[in-house]
Amino acid sequence: MSEKSPVNWEALEAKPEFRALLAQKKAFIIPAFVFCMLYYLALPVLVGYFPEMMKQKVWGEVNVAYVFALSQFIMAWVLAFLYVRVAAKWDKAAAAVIHGHD
């Protein structure tokens, strides 16, 4: 069951290209996570601390809180789309690092 991996992970980890790839991923993932958390936690905070603002009607019976809540679905899809595009580039870069191409 202990099948030997064709990749020397210790040597791969020492490559500057590998470390640069990890830095690129961190530069996207951490800000995206922080933005996502702030955006999603903003709704309960705004409703709790600014209820009159969130009760303002936008269209018919639809108020600012409903619009903000629905915008979270849109933001999730936008963020997922951006992540997929960026992750595809990371996959190509990872393959190049693993196989020794630039």
N, CA, C and O of each residue as an XYZ file, in Angstrom:
408
protein
N       0.810     -1.188      0.000
C       0.000      0.000      0.000
C       0.856      1.256      0.000
O       0.366      2.316     -0.388
N       2.103      1.182      0.415
C       2.956      2.371      0.453
C       3.597      2.579     -0.917
O       4.783      2.317     -1.115
N       2.784      3.054     -1.852
C       3.252      3.305     -3.211
C       4.075      4.585     -3.231
O       3.668      5.601     -2.667
N       5.234      4.534     -3.882
C       6.135      5.686     -3.946
C       5.580      6.711     -4.923
O       5.201      6.373     -6.045
N       5.535      7.973     -4.486
C       5.047      9.055     -5.331
C       6.105      9.409     -6.366
O       7.292      9.438     -6.041
N       5.700      9.681     -7.624
C       6.680     10.043     -8.644
C       7.248     11.457     -8.437
O       8.185     11.856     -9.129
N       6.688     12.198     -7.500
C       7.131     13.569     -7.251
C       7.942     13.610     -5.961
O       7.517     13.083     -4.933
N       9.096     14.233     -6.024
C       9.919     14.436     -4.835
C       9.418     15.716     -4.161
O       9.812     16.820     -4.536
N       8.553     15.555     -3.176
C       7.891     16.694     -2.562
C       8.852     17.580     -1.785
O       8.652     18.794     -1.732
N       9.887     17.012     -1.183
C      10.852     17.829     -0.439
C      11.609     18.753     -1.393
O      11.806     19.930     -1.090
N      12.032     18.230     -2.537
C      12.742     19.056     -3.519
C      11.804     20.096     -4.122
O      12.201     21.232     -4.378
N      10.571     19.697     -4.344
C       9.584     20.617     -4.913
C       9.320     21.785     -3.963
O       9.221     22.934     -4.394
N       9.210     21.487     -2.687
C       8.938     22.521     -1.699
C      10.079     23.532     -1.603
O       9.854     24.690     -1.249
N      11.280     23.108     -1.911
C      12.443     23.992     -1.823
C      12.558     24.933     -3.020
O      13.310     25.906     -2.962
N      11.834     24.664     -4.095
C      11.941     25.505     -5.299
C      11.361     26.895     -5.047
O      10.309     27.025     -4.420
N      12.043     27.937     -5.535
C      11.492     29.290     -5.396
C      10.186     29.470     -6.167
O       9.338     30.270     -5.771
N      10.019     28.732     -7.264
C       8.773     28.816     -8.041
C       7.583     28.310     -7.224
O       6.481     28.851     -7.304
N       7.830     27.265     -6.440
C       6.778     26.711     -5.591
C       6.390     27.704     -4.506
O       5.207     27.909     -4.233
N       7.383     28.311     -3.897
C       7.111     29.309     -2.854
C       6.398     30.530     -3.439
O       5.526     31.111     -2.792
N       6.765     30.917     -4.653
C       6.087     32.044     -5.310
C       4.628     31.698     -5.586
O       3.748     32.547     -5.440
N       4.372     30.468     -5.978
C       2.996     30.033     -6.230
C       2.175     30.066     -4.936
O       1.024     30.503     -4.941
N       2.760     29.611     -3.846
C       2.059     29.672     -2.559
C       1.771     31.119     -2.156
O       0.709     31.414     -1.608
N       2.710     32.013     -2.428
C       2.504     33.434     -2.107
C       1.388     34.026     -2.957
O       0.598     34.831     -2.466
N       1.315     33.632     -4.237
C       0.234     34.112     -5.108
C      -1.119     33.638     -4.595
O      -2.083     34.402     -4.559
N      -1.180     32.376     -4.202
C      -2.438     31.839     -3.682
C      -2.852     32.562     -2.403
O      -4.016     32.922     -2.229
N      -1.895     32.766     -1.523
C      -2.193     33.459     -0.262
C      -2.658     34.891     -0.534
O      -3.549     35.392      0.152
N      -2.060     35.551     -1.527
C      -2.416     36.935     -1.847
C      -3.848     37.053     -2.362
O      -4.442     38.127     -2.267
N      -4.412     35.984     -2.901
C      -5.807     36.005     -3.350
C      -6.745     35.476     -2.270
O      -7.771     36.091     -1.977
N      -6.400     34.357     -1.689
C      -7.317     33.659     -0.795
C      -7.588     34.440      0.494
O      -8.739     34.533      0.921
N      -6.567     34.991      1.109
C      -6.784     35.697      2.384
C      -7.651     36.942      2.200
O      -8.621     37.104      2.940
N      -7.342     37.841      1.234
C      -8.244     38.988      1.050
C      -9.655     38.573      0.633
O     -10.629     39.192      1.060
N      -9.773     37.544     -0.186
C     -11.100     37.084     -0.606
C     -11.886     36.559      0.590
O     -13.084     36.819      0.710
N     -11.228     35.829      1.465
C     -11.882     35.314      2.664
C     -12.325     36.452      3.584
O     -13.448     36.449      4.087
N     -11.438     37.424      3.799
C     -11.770     38.556      4.671
C     -12.950     39.332      4.089
O     -13.889     39.669      4.809
N     -12.901     39.617      2.776
C     -14.007     40.328      2.140
C     -15.310     39.548      2.292
O     -16.346     40.116      2.638
N     -15.250     38.264      2.037
C     -16.448     37.417      2.109
C     -17.035     37.436      3.522
O     -18.247     37.578      3.690
N     -16.194     37.295      4.519
C     -16.687     37.291      5.903
C     -17.292     38.642      6.279
O     -18.353     38.702      6.902
N     -16.617     39.719      5.900
C     -17.146     41.050      6.211
C     -18.466     41.300      5.493
O     -19.397     41.869      6.064
N     -18.539     40.873      4.247
C     -19.750     41.092      3.457
C     -20.934     40.321      4.045
O     -22.034     40.862      4.162
N     -20.708     39.068      4.411
C     -21.805     38.256      4.926
C     -22.184     38.610      6.368
O     -23.347     38.485      6.752
N     -21.220     39.044      7.149
C     -21.542     39.447      8.518
C     -22.108     40.858      8.584
O     -22.667     41.259      9.605
N     -21.965     41.611      7.500
C     -22.490     42.977      7.479
C     -24.017     42.990      7.607
O     -24.566     43.892      8.239
N     -24.703     42.024      7.029
C     -26.168     42.018      7.075
C     -26.702     41.942      8.515
O     -27.488     42.807      8.901
N     -26.319     40.969      9.305
C     -26.855     40.957     10.673
C     -26.404     42.166     11.499
O     -27.155     42.652     12.344
N     -25.197     42.645     11.262
C     -24.722     43.818     11.992
C     -25.542     45.045     11.609
O     -25.975     45.800     12.479
N     -25.755     45.247     10.304
C     -26.539     46.396      9.856
C     -27.984     46.319     10.333
O     -28.558     47.322     10.757
N     -28.562     45.143     10.263
C     -29.948     44.985     10.732
C     -30.025     45.227     12.235
O     -31.001     45.796     12.723
N     -29.012     44.802     12.961
C     -29.017     44.973     14.409
C     -28.786     46.407     14.860
O     -29.459     46.900     15.765
N     -27.825     47.078     14.218
C     -27.458     48.412     14.660
C     -28.140     49.552     13.892
O     -28.260     50.659     14.415
N     -28.581     49.292     12.669
C     -29.230     50.323     11.847
C     -30.553     49.806     11.275
O     -30.724     49.772     10.056
N     -31.483     49.406     12.132
C     -32.722     48.798     11.633
C     -33.567     49.753     10.790
O     -34.220     49.324      9.839
N     -33.561     51.025     11.128
C     -34.377     51.967     10.354
C     -33.854     52.113      8.932
O     -34.637     52.200      7.987
N     -32.541     52.139      8.777
C     -31.959     52.217      7.437
C     -32.298     50.955      6.629
O     -32.628     51.037      5.446
N     -32.215     49.809      7.271
C     -32.447     48.552      6.568
C     -33.926     48.333      6.252
O     -34.257     47.530      5.380
N     -34.824     49.042      6.957
C     -36.260     48.930      6.704
C     -36.745     49.802      5.554
O     -37.896     49.679      5.134
N     -35.905     50.668      5.046
C     -36.323     51.567      3.973
C     -36.750     50.769      2.750
O     -36.059     49.849      2.313
N     -37.913     51.144      2.204
C     -38.459     50.454      1.035
C     -37.666     50.845     -0.216
O     -37.323     52.009     -0.425
N     -37.393     49.848     -1.023
C     -36.685     50.075     -2.276
C     -37.655     49.977     -3.444
O     -37.662     50.817     -4.344
N     -38.478     48.922     -3.405
C     -39.430     48.664     -4.480
C     -40.595     47.884     -3.887
O     -40.420     46.732     -3.490
N     -41.747     48.468     -3.819
C     -42.897     47.795     -3.203
C     -42.619     47.487     -1.746
O     -42.266     48.377     -0.972
N     -42.775     46.242     -1.378
C     -42.496     45.811     -0.005
C     -41.051     45.363      0.190
O     -40.674     44.959      1.290
N     -40.253     45.430     -0.847
C     -38.850     45.012     -0.766
C     -38.042     46.139     -0.119
O     -38.063     47.279     -0.582
N     -37.332     45.802      0.955
C     -36.545     46.825      1.645
C     -35.045     46.602      1.422
O     -34.634     45.656      0.751
N     -34.251     47.488      1.995
C     -32.798     47.440      1.815
C     -32.230     46.114      2.334
O     -31.314     45.561      1.725
N     -32.747     45.609      3.426
C     -32.247     44.346      3.985
C     -32.448     43.188      3.005
O     -31.558     42.352      2.845
N     -33.616     43.134      2.344
C     -33.856     42.078      1.354
C     -32.910     42.214      0.168
O     -32.369     41.221     -0.317
N     -32.714     43.427     -0.293
C     -31.812     43.646     -1.427
C     -30.391     43.228     -1.056
O     -29.706     42.570     -1.838
N     -29.956     43.615      0.141
C     -28.620     43.234      0.594
C     -28.498     41.719      0.710
O     -27.490     41.143      0.301
N     -29.513     41.075      1.261
C     -29.481     39.617      1.403
C     -29.418     38.934      0.033
O     -28.671     37.972     -0.147
N     -30.190     39.421     -0.919
C     -30.144     38.838     -2.266
C     -28.813     39.117     -2.951
O     -28.342     38.304     -3.746
N     -28.205     40.257     -2.649
C     -26.906     40.566     -3.251
C     -25.830     39.593     -2.781
O     -24.820     39.411     -3.461
N     -26.034     38.975     -1.640
C     -25.063     38.006     -1.161
C     -25.003     36.776     -2.065
O     -23.938     36.183     -2.236
N     -26.134     36.393     -2.638
C     -26.125     35.278     -3.598
C     -25.323     35.654     -4.837
O     -24.528     34.859     -5.338
N     -25.535     36.859     -5.322
C     -24.802     37.330     -6.500
C     -23.311     37.393     -6.184
O     -22.483     36.967     -6.990
N     -22.971     37.920     -5.018
C     -21.564     38.033     -4.636
C     -20.917     36.655     -4.518
O     -19.753     36.489     -4.885
N     -21.642     35.682     -4.019
C     -21.089     34.329     -3.916
C     -20.759     33.776     -5.300
O     -19.713     33.153     -5.480
N     -21.635     33.993     -6.276
C     -21.380     33.519     -7.636
C     -20.220     34.273     -8.279
O     -19.404     33.673     -8.978
N     -20.144     35.567     -8.050
C     -19.036     36.360     -8.607
C     -17.713     35.890     -8.013
O     -16.737     35.690     -8.736
N     -17.685     35.715     -6.709
C     -16.459     35.261     -6.061
C     -16.076     33.854     -6.523
O     -14.895     33.569     -6.722
N     -17.051     32.985     -6.693
C     -16.768     31.633     -7.197
C     -16.209     31.690     -8.616
O     -15.268     30.968     -8.945
N     -16.787     32.544     -9.454
C     -16.301     32.696    -10.830
C     -14.851     33.184    -10.832
O     -14.013     32.647    -11.556
N     -14.559     34.202    -10.020
C     -13.192     34.720     -9.945
C     -12.225     33.661     -9.436
O     -11.112     33.531     -9.946
N     -12.652     32.907     -8.430
C     -11.783     31.871     -7.873
C     -11.473     30.801     -8.917
O     -10.330     30.359     -9.027
N     -12.464     30.387     -9.673
C     -12.236     29.358    -10.687
C     -11.243     29.847    -11.742
O     -10.368     29.097    -12.174
N     -11.384     31.104    -12.149
C     -10.451     31.657    -13.144
C      -9.028     31.712    -12.605
O      -8.084     31.335    -13.299
N      -8.871     32.180    -11.373
C      -7.540     32.295    -10.784
C      -6.968     30.906    -10.493
O      -5.779     30.673    -10.711
N      -7.784     29.998    -10.011
C      -7.317     28.651     -9.681
C      -6.848     27.897    -10.923
O      -5.939     27.073    -10.834
N      -7.448     28.164    -12.067
C      -6.989     27.524    -13.306
C      -5.554     27.948    -13.623
O      -4.754     27.143    -14.099
N      -5.240     29.200    -13.360
C      -3.858     29.672    -13.575
C      -2.915     29.024    -12.573
O      -1.782     28.679    -12.909
N      -3.388     28.861    -11.334
C      -2.551     28.198    -10.335
C      -2.280     26.752    -10.721
O      -1.176     26.250    -10.509
N      -3.278     26.079    -11.286
C      -3.092     24.685    -11.709
C      -2.026     24.583    -12.792
O      -1.191     23.679    -12.762
N      -2.053     25.505    -13.746
C      -1.031     25.503    -14.806
C       0.349     25.779    -14.219
O       1.326     25.125    -14.585
N       0.426     26.738    -13.316
C       1.708     27.058    -12.683
C       2.207     25.887    -11.845
O       3.404     25.600    -11.841
N       1.313     25.211    -11.140
C       1.706     24.054    -10.330
C       2.223     22.926    -11.210
O       3.217     22.279    -10.882
N       1.550     22.695    -12.324
C       2.006     21.654    -13.251
C       3.403     22.000    -13.796
O       4.253     21.123    -13.944
N       3.621     23.266    -14.087
C       4.938     23.682    -14.584
C       6.006     23.499    -13.521
O       7.122     23.083    -13.834
N       5.690     23.800    -12.282
C       6.665     23.626    -11.196
C       6.951     22.143    -10.981
O       8.105     21.753    -10.807
N       5.912     21.319    -10.992
C       6.100     19.881    -10.762
C       6.914     19.231    -11.883
O       7.790     18.405    -11.628
N       6.619     19.609    -13.102
C       7.293     18.985    -14.251
C       8.551     19.718    -14.678
O       9.200     19.314    -15.643
N       8.910     20.791    -13.979
C      10.159     21.486    -14.261
C      10.107     22.435    -15.438
O      11.154     22.825    -15.957
N       8.914     22.821    -15.877
C       8.798     23.775    -16.971
C       8.612     25.170    -16.418
O       8.188     25.341    -15.275
N       8.925     26.162    -17.220
C       8.682     27.555    -16.804
C       7.606     28.184    -17.604
O       7.276     29.350    -17.385
